[in-house]
């Protein structure tokens, strides 16, 4: 009878062991190269301002170091070693993580042991290869420039642009094929910020991510940004807002609506904005009497810079600003870079975005004639 009980008990124990999720992480690091015992190793991550903040610290003894802790969800961190250049990107998640690095090349450290770090290592291997190719091209271009070899320079320039496109394609392919990877979410966030894909395609990439990756810090950031994109996408009513004018009065978007209204995010310090202003002035003068209104939203830091730019550039339309750089209005409209424009119809519906030059005038002409 005892023997009959032993086998099921052992099997049950094995099943429990196989399905046990680690309740903490352990990083075991090995560093090659001369490093004194007692040298500090820092575990850091970025905060909301994209600044590195310290999470934990330990010391190196005989070329080894260890971190332990617990992680609720995967999150990108960095290992930095006192008086050693560079850092080691690492995904912190529960489990045993091995790090092997050379003192003089931390960026090429080998990391393994957990799913996210294995996926990250696969991604980095290809990325580093392309980075090395880019460096070689840069060196060759510098040499060609030194001897005024314009033909070689032109050829290398074309190759470099092709490599950039290859890198972008590789990142998107990786994100599509690895929805369970934290690095995929980081790629999607980068695409979202740089706007290299239409909003619809970015949302499709995000929707394909696994639930646990959507719950990560970066996954939540993407969701927040996508929600804001939806609220300012073409066909949606533009969110109302108000802010002080140069004279100090409070002015709302709904106070200045015309048959067509341009909400123009800009700043005195923004060179592309200032370069576009003469075109906007021309469009405003040509179509204001036909129903075009503009509300300029400045993202300046200094009141004097803002008002001087309005005068210098001859911007005769309505203006508001909280003089707080990328403030709550920019956040409301998911504006990450400027110039950024939103064209509204008489009902406040967004009908076009980010048109400049002749494209802007053609659209305004189409709407008002």
LUMLO-341873 format. One line per field, with one value per atom (N, C-alpha, C): atom name; x, y, z. Coordinates in steps of 0.2 Angstrom, whole numbers. Example, Ala and Ser with C-alpha at 12.3 -4.5 7.8 and 13.67 -1.06 7.14 Angstrom:
BEGIN
atom <- c(N  CA  C  N  CA  C);
X <- c(66  62  66  64  68  64);
Y <- c(-28  -22  -16  -11  -5  0);
Z <- c(39  39  39  35  36  39);
This chain:
BEGIN
atom <- c(N  CA  C  N  CA  C  N  CA  C  N  CA  C  N  CA  C  N  CA  C  N  CA  C  N  CA  C  N  CA  C  N  CA  C  N  CA  C  N  CA  C  N  CA  C  N  CA  C  N  CA  C  N  CA  C  N  CA  C  N  CA  C  N  CA  C  N  CA  C  N  CA  C  N  CA  C  N  CA  C  N  CA  C  N  CA  C  N  CA  C  N  CA  C  N  CA  C  N  CA  C  N  CA  C  N  CA  C  N  CA  C  N  CA  C  N  CA  C  N  CA  C  N  CA  C  N  CA  C  N  CA  C  N  CA  C  N  CA  C  N  CA  C  N  CA  C  N  CA  C  N  CA  C  N  CA  C  N  CA  C  N  CA  C  N  CA  C  N  CA  C  N  CA  C  N  CA  C  N  CA  C  N  CA  C  N  CA  C  N  CA  C  N  CA  C  N  CA  C  N  CA  C  N  CA  C  N  CA  C  N  CA  C  N  CA  C  N  CA  C  N  CA  C  N  CA  C  N  CA  C  N  CA  C  N  CA  C  N  CA  C  N  CA  C  N  CA  C  N  CA  C  N  CA  C  N  CA  C  N  CA  C  N  CA  C  N  CA  C  N  CA  C  N  CA  C  N  CA  C  N  CA  C  N  CA  C  N  CA  C  N  CA  C  N  CA  C  N  CA  C  N  CA  C  N  CA  C  N  CA  C  N  CA  C  N  CA  C  N  CA  C  N  CA  C  N  CA  C  N  CA  C  N  CA  C  N  CA  C  N  CA  C  N  CA  C  N  CA  C  N  CA  C  N  CA  C  N  CA  C  N  CA  C  N  CA  C  N  CA  C  N  CA  C  N  CA  C  N  CA  C  N  CA  C  N  CA  C  N  CA  C  N  CA  C  N  CA  C  N  CA  C  N  CA  C  N  CA  C  N  CA  C  N  CA  C  N  CA  C  N  CA  C  N  CA  C  N  CA  C  N  CA  C  N  CA  C  N  CA  C  N  CA  C  N  CA  C  N  CA  C  N  CA  C  N  CA  C  N  CA  C  N  CA  C  N  CA  C  N  CA  C  N  CA  C  N  CA  C  N  CA  C  N  CA  C  N  CA  C  N  CA  C  N  CA  C  N  CA  C  N  CA  C  N  CA  C  N  CA  C  N  CA  C  N  CA  C  N  CA  C  N  CA  C  N  CA  C  N  CA  C  N  CA  C  N  CA  C  N  CA  C  N  CA  C  N  CA  C  N  CA  C  N  CA  C  N  CA  C  N  CA  C  N  CA  C  N  CA  C  N  CA  C  N  CA  C  N  CA  C  N  CA  C  N  CA  C  N  CA  C  N  CA  C  N  CA  C  N  CA  C  N  CA  C  N  CA  C  N  CA  C  N  CA  C  N  CA  C  N  CA  C  N  CA  C  N  CA  C  N  CA  C  N  CA  C  N  CA  C  N  CA  C  N  CA  C  N  CA  C  N  CA  C  N  CA  C  N  CA  C  N  CA  C  N  CA  C  N  CA  C  N  CA  C  N  CA  C  N  CA  C  N  CA  C  N  CA  C  N  CA  C  N  CA  C  N  CA  C  N  CA  C  N  CA  C  N  CA  C  N  CA  C  N  CA  C  N  CA  C  N  CA  C  N  CA  C  N  CA  C  N  CA  C  N  CA  C  N  CA  C  N  CA  C  N  CA  C  N  CA  C  N  CA  C  N  CA  C  N  CA  C  N  CA  C  N  CA  C  N  CA  C  N  CA  C  N  CA  C  N  CA  C  N  CA  C  N  CA  C  N  CA  C  N  CA  C  N  CA  C  N  CA  C  N  CA  C  N  CA  C  N  CA  C  N  CA  C  N  CA  C  N  CA  C  N  CA  C  N  CA  C  N  CA  C  N  CA  C  N  CA  C  N  CA  C  N  CA  C  N  CA  C  N  CA  C  N  CA  C  N  CA  C  N  CA  C  N  CA  C  N  CA  C  N  CA  C  N  CA  C  N  CA  C  N  CA  C  N  CA  C  N  CA  C  N  CA  C  N  CA  C  N  CA  C  N  CA  C  N  CA  C  N  CA  C  N  CA  C  N  CA  C  N  CA  C  N  CA  C  N  CA  C  N  CA  C  N  CA  C  N  CA  C  N  CA  C  N  CA  C  N  CA  C  N  CA  C  N  CA  C  N  CA  C  N  CA  C  N  CA  C  N  CA  C  N  CA  C  N  CA  C  N  CA  C  N  CA  C  N  CA  C  N  CA  C  N  CA  C  N  CA  C  N  CA  C  N  CA  C  N  CA  C  N  CA  C  N  CA  C  N  CA  C  N  CA  C  N  CA  C  N  CA  C  N  CA  C  N  CA  C  N  CA  C  N  CA  C  N  CA  C  N  CA  C  N  CA  C  N  CA  C  N  CA  C  N  CA  C  N  CA  C  N  CA  C  N  CA  C  N  CA  C  N  CA  C  N  CA  C  N  CA  C  N  CA  C  N  CA  C  N  CA  C  N  CA  C  N  CA  C  N  CA  C  N  CA  C  N  CA  C  N  CA  C  N  CA  C  N  CA  C  N  CA  C  N  CA  C  N  CA  C  N  CA  C  N  CA  C  N  CA  C  N  CA  C  N  CA  C  N  CA  C  N  CA  C  N  CA  C  N  CA  C  N  CA  C  N  CA  C  N  CA  C  N  CA  C  N  CA  C  N  CA  C  N  CA  C  N  CA  C  N  CA  C  N  CA  C  N  CA  C  N  CA  C  N  CA  C  N  CA  C  N  CA  C  N  CA  C  N  CA  C  N  CA  C  N  CA  C  N  CA  C  N  CA  C  N  CA  C  N  CA  C  N  CA  C  N  CA  C  N  CA  C  N  CA  C  N  CA  C  N  CA  C  N  CA  C  N  CA  C  N  CA  C  N  CA  C);
X <- c(4  0  4  10  14  18  20  23  18  12  7  6  7  6  12  18  24  24  22  23  18  12  8  10  13  15  21  26  32  30  25  22  19  15  12  17  23  28  32  33  36  32  25  21  21  20  20  27  32  39  39  37  37  33  27  23  24  29  30  34  31  33  38  44  49  46  47  44  49  55  60  65  70  75  82  86  93  98  102  106  113  116  123  128  132  136  143  147  154  157  162  165  173  175  182  185  192  195  197  202  204  200  196  192  193  194  196  190  191  186  183  177  173  170  172  169  162  158  151  148  143  138  131  129  122  117  111  105  101  100  96  90  85  80  78  74  73  66  66  59  55  50  45  48  54  57  63  63  68  75  76  82  83  90  91  91  87  87  89  92  95  90  90  86  89  96  99  107  111  118  121  127  131  138  142  150  152  158  161  167  166  171  174  181  184  180  178  175  168  165  158  154  147  143  136  131  125  120  114  108  102  98  92  86  80  75  68  63  57  54  51  49  42  37  30  29  33  32  39  40  46  47  53  55  62  63  70  74  80  85  91  96  103  108  113  118  124  126  132  137  144  149  153  155  158  165  166  173  174  168  169  164  166  161  156  150  145  140  135  131  128  125  122  115  111  104  101  97  94  87  83  76  76  73  72  65  66  60  62  57  58  61  67  70  78  82  89  92  95  98  106  109  116  119  124  127  134  137  144  146  151  153  161  163  170  170  175  175  175  179  180  174  169  164  157  155  149  143  143  137  136  141  141  141  138  137  133  134  130  125  118  113  109  107  103  100  95  92  84  81  74  72  65  62  64  62  63  70  75  82  84  82  83  81  75  72  76  77  81  88  91  98  97  92  91  90  86  85  92  96  102  107  107  112  112  106  105  106  104  104  112  115  123  126  124  127  126  120  118  122  123  126  134  136  143  144  139  139  139  135  134  140  144  150  155  156  160  159  153  151  153  152  154  161  165  173  175  172  173  171  166  163  168  171  175  182  184  190  189  183  182  181  179  178  185  189  196  200  198  202  197  191  186  184  183  180  173  170  163  159  161  157  157  162  162  157  157  153  146  144  137  135  139  137  136  141  140  134  132  126  120  120  114  114  120  120  117  119  118  110  107  100  96  99  96  97  102  103  98  97  92  85  83  77  77  83  83  82  85  85  77  74  67  63  64  60  61  68  69  66  66  62  55  52  44  43  47  46  47  52  53  47  44  38  32  31  26  26  33  34  35  36  37  32  26  21  22  26  27  33  37  43  42  45  45  48  54  57  52  47  42  38  36  33  37  43  48  49  49  49  43  37  30  30  33  33  37  43  47  44  40  37  31  28  23  25  31  34  37  40  43  38  32  26  28  32  34  29  24  18  12  7  0  -2  -7  -9  -13  -16  -20  -15  -10  -5  -1  0  3  -2  -8  -13  -14  -13  -13  -7  -1  4  3  0  -1  -6  -11  -17  -14  -9  -6  -2  0  4  1  4  1  -1  -6  -9  -4  1  6  10  12  16  12  6  1  1  2  1  8  13  20  19  24  24  24  28  29  22  19  13  7  7  2  3  10  11  9  10  7  0  -4  -11  -13  -10  -12  -11  -5  -4  -9  -11  -15  -22  -24  -31  -31  -26  -25  -25  -22  -22  -29  -33  -40  -44  -43  -47  -45  -39  -38  -36  -40  -39  -44  -43  -47  -54  -59  -66  -69  -64  -66  -67  -71  -72  -66  -63  -57  -58  -54  -55  -55  -59  -59  -54  -51  -46  -46  -43  -42  -36  -33  -27  -26  -21  -20  -18  -20  -18  -12  -9  -3  -5  -11  -14  -16  -16  -18  -25  -29  -36  -36  -41  -42  -46  -44  -47  -48  -54  -55  -55  -54  -54  -61  -66  -73  -75  -71  -72  -70  -66  -63  -64  -69  -70  -73  -70  -73  -76  -77  -79  -74  -68  -62  -57  -55  -50  -44  -38  -32  -30  -28  -25  -18  -13  -6  -2  1  6  13  16  22  26  32  36  41  43  48  55  56  63  63  57  56  58  64  66  61  59  54  47  45  39  40  46  47  48  51  52  45  40  33  29  30  26  24  29  27  22  22  17  10  10  4  1  5  3  0  3  0  -7  -7  -14  -19  -17  -22  -24  -20  -22  -26  -25  -29  -36  -37  -43  -47  -44  -47  -54  -54  -61  -66  -64  -68  -70  -67  -70  -64  -58  -52  -50  -50  -47  -42  -37  -31  -30  -29  -27  -20  -16  -9  -8  -5  -4  4  7  14  16  22  25  32  32  37  38  44  46  46  47  47  42  39  33  36  42  45  47  49  51  45  39  33  30  30  27  31  38  42  42  41  40  34  29  22  23  26  27  32  38  43  40  36  34  27  24  18  12  11  6  0  -5  -10  -16  -16  -22  -22  -26  -27  -21  -19  -14  -15  -13  -13  -7  -6  0  0  2  3  10  14  21  25  23  25  28  31  34  29  30  25  20  15  10  4  -1  -7  -11  -10  -14  -10  -4  0  -1  -2  -3  -10  -15  -22  -22  -18  -18  -12  -9  -4  2  3  8  15  19  26  32  30  35  31  35  31  36  33  26  21  15  9  3  -1  -7  -13  -19  -25  -30  -33  -38  -45  -49  -56  -61  -67  -72  -76  -82  -86  -89  -89  -92  -87  -80  -75  -72  -74  -72  -65  -61  -54  -54  -52  -53  -46  -41  -34  -29  -23  -18  -11  -7  0  2  -3  -1  3  8  12  13  16  17  11  12  7  1  3  -3  -8  -5  -10  -14  -11  -15  -20  -18  -23  -29  -28  -33  -38  -35  -39  -43  -40  -44  -49  -48  -53  -59  -58  -63  -67  -64  -68  -70  -68  -71  -76);
Y <- c(-6  0  6  6  12  13  8  9  12  10  13  21  23  30  34  31  35  37  33  36  42  41  47  53  53  58  61  57  60  63  61  64  71  71  77  82  80  85  87  83  85  90  89  93  100  100  107  110  107  110  113  109  111  118  118  124  130  129  135  140  146  152  155  157  160  166  167  173  178  178  183  182  187  186  186  183  183  185  190  191  189  185  183  185  190  193  191  191  189  194  198  203  202  201  200  207  207  213  215  219  221  226  224  228  227  232  231  228  224  222  228  227  233  238  237  242  241  247  247  245  242  240  243  247  250  247  245  243  249  252  258  257  261  261  269  270  277  278  285  287  290  294  297  302  305  310  307  301  297  298  300  300  294  292  286  287  282  282  276  276  270  266  259  254  250  248  244  245  243  243  237  235  230  231  226  227  221  222  216  213  207  203  197  198  193  192  198  198  196  195  193  198  198  202  199  201  198  203  202  206  201  203  199  203  201  205  202  206  203  208  205  209  208  212  211  210  213  212  214  211  213  220  223  230  231  235  236  240  238  241  241  244  245  244  240  239  244  247  252  250  251  249  255  257  263  263  269  270  266  263  259  262  263  266  262  265  261  258  254  250  244  240  234  234  234  234  227  226  220  220  215  215  211  215  212  209  202  198  192  190  184  178  175  170  171  166  167  170  175  179  179  177  176  182  186  191  190  190  189  195  199  205  206  209  212  219  221  228  233  232  237  237  232  232  230  234  232  231  235  234  228  224  217  211  213  208  202  196  191  190  190  189  183  179  173  171  167  164  164  170  171  172  171  172  179  184  191  192  190  191  187  181  177  181  183  187  193  197  203  201  196  194  193  189  188  195  199  206  210  210  214  211  204  201  204  204  207  215  218  225  227  224  225  224  219  218  224  227  232  239  239  245  245  239  238  240  238  240  247  250  258  261  258  261  261  255  254  259  260  264  271  273  280  281  276  276  277  273  273  280  283  289  295  294  299  299  293  292  295  294  296  304  306  314  317  314  316  317  313  313  315  318  321  316  310  305  305  309  311  305  301  295  290  289  284  286  293  296  295  296  296  289  284  277  275  277  275  278  284  288  284  281  277  271  268  261  263  268  270  271  274  275  268  264  257  253  254  251  253  260  263  260  259  256  248  245  238  237  242  242  243  248  249  243  240  234  228  227  222  223  229  230  229  231  230  222  219  212  208  210  207  208  214  216  212  211  207  199  197  190  188  193  191  195  194  198  197  192  190  194  198  201  208  209  216  221  219  223  225  221  222  228  229  234  241  240  246  248  243  245  249  246  250  257  258  264  269  267  271  273  268  269  274  274  278  285  286  293  296  291  294  294  291  292  289  284  281  276  275  270  274  273  275  273  277  275  268  267  260  255  255  249  249  255  254  251  253  250  242  240  233  229  232  230  229  234  234  229  229  224  217  215  208  206  211  210  205  201  197  201  198  202  204  200  202  207  208  213  220  219  225  228  224  226  229  228  231  239  242  249  252  250  252  250  245  243  248  250  255  262  263  270  270  264  264  265  261  262  269  272  279  283  283  287  285  279  277  279  279  282  289  293  300  301  296  297  296  291  290  296  300  306  312  311  317  314  309  306  309  308  311  308  313  311  311  313  314  321  323  330  332  338  340  342  339  341  349  352  359  360  366  368  376  378  386  387  393  395  403  406  413  415  421  425  429  432  436  442  444  450  447  440  438  435  436  434  427  423  416  415  411  410  403  400  393  392  386  384  386  384  385  393  397  404  407  403  406  401  397  393  396  394  397  392  393  388  382  385  380  383  379  381  377  380  377  378  372  372  371  376  376  376  370  369  371  376  379  382  385  388  393  398  402  399  393  390  384  383  378  380  379  381  379  373  371  375  376  380  387  390  397  397  392  392  391  388  387  393  397  402  407  409  413  410  403  400  400  399  400  407  412  419  420  418  418  415  409  405  409  412  415  421  425  432  430  425  423  420  417  413  415  420  422  425  429  432  427  421  416  411  412  408  404  406  402  406  402  405  400  403  399  401  396  396  394  398  396  394  388  386  385  390  390  385  382  378  381  387  391  390  391  392  399  404  411  415  419  423  428  431  436  433  427  423  422  420  419  425  430  436  440  439  442  438  432  428  429  430  432  439  444  450  450  446  446  442  437  433  435  441  443  439  435  430  434  436  440  437  430  426  426  422  421  417  418  414  413  407  405  401  401  397  398  392  391  393  394  395  389  383  377  372  374  369  364  357  353  352  356  356  351  353  348  349  354  355  350  351  346  339  337  331  329  333  332  330  333  332  327  324  319  322  328  331  330  326  325  329  332  336  341  346  352  354  357  359  353  354  350  354  352  355  351  353  350  354  352  356  354  358  357  360  356  359  364  366  371  368  361  358  355  357  355  348  345  338  339  335  335  332  335  333  332  334  333  335  333  334  335  339  340  341  345  348  354  354  360  362  368  370  370  368  368  364  358  353  357  361  365  370  374  378  375  369  365  363  361  358  364  369  375  377  378  380  375  369  364  365  366  366  373  378  385  387  384  386  380);
Z <- c(0  0  0  4  5  -2  -6  -12  -17  -17  -21  -20  -14  -12  -14  -14  -15  -22  -28  -35  -36  -34  -35  -32  -26  -22  -25  -28  -31  -38  -41  -47  -46  -41  -39  -37  -33  -32  -38  -43  -49  -53  -53  -56  -53  -46  -43  -44  -44  -45  -52  -57  -64  -65  -61  -62  -57  -53  -49  -52  -51  -54  -49  -51  -47  -43  -37  -33  -32  -36  -36  -41  -42  -47  -43  -47  -45  -51  -50  -56  -54  -57  -56  -61  -60  -65  -64  -70  -70  -75  -72  -76  -78  -84  -86  -86  -85  -85  -77  -77  -70  -67  -62  -58  -50  -47  -40  -36  -31  -26  -23  -22  -19  -23  -30  -35  -35  -35  -35  -42  -41  -47  -46  -50  -49  -54  -51  -55  -55  -62  -62  -68  -68  -73  -74  -79  -81  -78  -76  -73  -78  -76  -81  -85  -83  -87  -91  -91  -95  -92  -85  -82  -78  -77  -74  -66  -63  -56  -53  -47  -44  -41  -42  -39  -34  -35  -30  -32  -27  -28  -24  -27  -24  -26  -24  -26  -29  -32  -36  -31  -31  -27  -32  -33  -37  -44  -47  -53  -54  -48  -48  -44  -46  -42  -42  -37  -37  -35  -38  -36  -35  -30  -28  -27  -28  -27  -30  -31  -34  -39  -44  -49  -51  -51  -52  -59  -64  -71  -74  -80  -84  -85  -84  -85  -86  -91  -93  -88  -86  -82  -85  -81  -84  -78  -80  -75  -77  -72  -73  -67  -69  -65  -64  -58  -56  -59  -62  -66  -72  -75  -81  -86  -92  -97  -100  -101  -104  -99  -101  -97  -100  -96  -99  -98  -104  -103  -101  -97  -94  -92  -94  -92  -85  -80  -74  -74  -72  -71  -66  -63  -58  -62  -59  -62  -61  -63  -62  -69  -68  -74  -74  -79  -79  -84  -81  -85  -86  -92  -93  -97  -95  -98  -98  -103  -103  -101  -97  -94  -99  -105  -110  -115  -114  -119  -116  -111  -108  -112  -117  -122  -125  -125  -129  -124  -118  -113  -115  -113  -114  -108  -109  -104  -106  -101  -102  -96  -97  -91  -90  -93  -92  -99  -100  -107  -110  -106  -109  -111  -107  -108  -114  -115  -121  -127  -127  -133  -134  -129  -129  -132  -130  -133  -141  -143  -150  -154  -151  -154  -155  -149  -149  -154  -155  -159  -166  -169  -175  -176  -170  -170  -170  -166  -165  -172  -176  -182  -187  -187  -191  -188  -182  -179  -181  -181  -183  -191  -195  -202  -203  -199  -199  -197  -192  -190  -196  -199  -204  -210  -212  -217  -215  -209  -207  -207  -205  -206  -213  -218  -225  -228  -225  -228  -226  -220  -217  -221  -223  -227  -234  -237  -244  -244  -238  -238  -238  -234  -233  -240  -245  -251  -257  -255  -259  -264  -262  -267  -267  -271  -271  -273  -278  -280  -274  -271  -265  -260  -258  -253  -255  -261  -263  -263  -265  -264  -257  -253  -246  -243  -245  -242  -244  -250  -252  -248  -247  -243  -236  -233  -226  -226  -231  -230  -231  -235  -236  -229  -226  -219  -214  -214  -210  -211  -217  -219  -217  -218  -216  -208  -204  -197  -195  -198  -196  -198  -204  -206  -201  -199  -194  -187  -185  -178  -179  -184  -185  -186  -189  -190  -184  -180  -173  -169  -169  -164  -167  -173  -176  -174  -174  -173  -166  -161  -154  -150  -150  -146  -138  -137  -130  -127  -131  -129  -127  -121  -119  -124  -127  -132  -138  -139  -144  -142  -136  -133  -134  -132  -132  -140  -144  -152  -154  -151  -153  -150  -144  -141  -145  -148  -152  -158  -161  -168  -166  -161  -159  -158  -155  -154  -161  -165  -171  -177  -176  -181  -188  -188  -194  -197  -193  -196  -195  -199  -197  -191  -188  -181  -181  -186  -187  -186  -190  -189  -183  -180  -173  -168  -169  -164  -165  -171  -173  -170  -170  -166  -159  -156  -149  -147  -151  -150  -150  -154  -154  -148  -144  -138  -134  -130  -125  -119  -116  -110  -105  -103  -98  -100  -107  -109  -109  -111  -111  -104  -99  -92  -89  -93  -91  -91  -88  -88  -95  -99  -106  -110  -108  -111  -109  -103  -101  -104  -105  -108  -115  -119  -126  -126  -121  -121  -120  -115  -114  -120  -123  -129  -135  -136  -141  -139  -133  -131  -133  -132  -134  -141  -145  -152  -155  -152  -154  -153  -147  -145  -150  -154  -158  -165  -167  -174  -179  -185  -190  -190  -190  -189  -182  -177  -170  -168  -164  -162  -158  -159  -156  -149  -144  -137  -136  -132  -131  -125  -125  -120  -120  -115  -114  -111  -112  -109  -110  -107  -107  -114  -116  -122  -120  -125  -123  -118  -119  -114  -107  -107  -100  -100  -105  -105  -106  -103  -105  -111  -116  -122  -123  -125  -127  -134  -136  -143  -146  -142  -144  -145  -143  -143  -150  -154  -160  -166  -166  -171  -177  -183  -189  -194  -200  -205  -205  -205  -204  -199  -195  -189  -189  -189  -188  -181  -177  -171  -172  -171  -173  -167  -165  -160  -162  -159  -161  -156  -157  -152  -155  -151  -154  -155  -151  -152  -157  -160  -165  -172  -175  -181  -187  -187  -192  -192  -186  -185  -188  -186  -188  -196  -199  -206  -210  -206  -209  -208  -203  -202  -208  -212  -218  -222  -223  -227  -224  -217  -213  -213  -213  -213  -220  -225  -232  -233  -230  -230  -226  -221  -216  -220  -223  -226  -232  -235  -241  -240  -234  -233  -226  -223  -216  -218  -223  -224  -227  -229  -231  -226  -220  -214  -211  -212  -209  -203  -197  -191  -189  -185  -182  -175  -171  -164  -163  -162  -161  -153  -152  -146  -145  -141  -140  -135  -136  -131  -129  -128  -126  -118  -116  -109  -106  -111  -108  -112  -108  -111  -116  -115  -119  -126  -126  -132  -136  -133  -136  -140  -136  -139  -144  -143  -148  -155  -154  -161  -164  -160  -164  -168  -164  -168  -174  -173  -178  -184  -183  -189  -191  -188  -191  -190  -185  -184  -181  -185  -183  -180  -180  -177  -170  -167  -159  -157  -151  -148  -141  -138  -131  -129  -123  -120  -113  -110  -103  -101  -107  -106  -101  -103  -99  -103  -109  -114  -116  -116  -118  -112  -112  -106  -107  -103  -103  -109  -113  -119  -124  -125  -129  -127  -121  -119  -121  -120  -122  -130  -134  -141  -143  -138  -139  -144  -143  -147  -143  -147  -144  -148  -154  -157  -161  -163  -166  -172  -178  -178  -178  -176  -176  -177  -182  -184  -184  -182  -183  -186  -192  -196  -194  -192  -189  -194  -195  -198  -194  -196  -192  -186  -186  -180  -175  -177  -172  -174  -179  -181  -184  -182  -185  -192  -197  -204  -207  -204  -207  -202  -202  -197  -201  -198  -199  -207  -210  -217  -216  -221  -222  -229  -230  -237  -241  -247  -252  -250  -247  -245  -240  -236  -231  -235  -240  -243  -248  -251  -255  -251  -245  -241  -239  -237  -235  -240  -246  -252  -254  -254  -255  -250  -244  -239  -239  -241  -241  -248  -253  -260  -262);
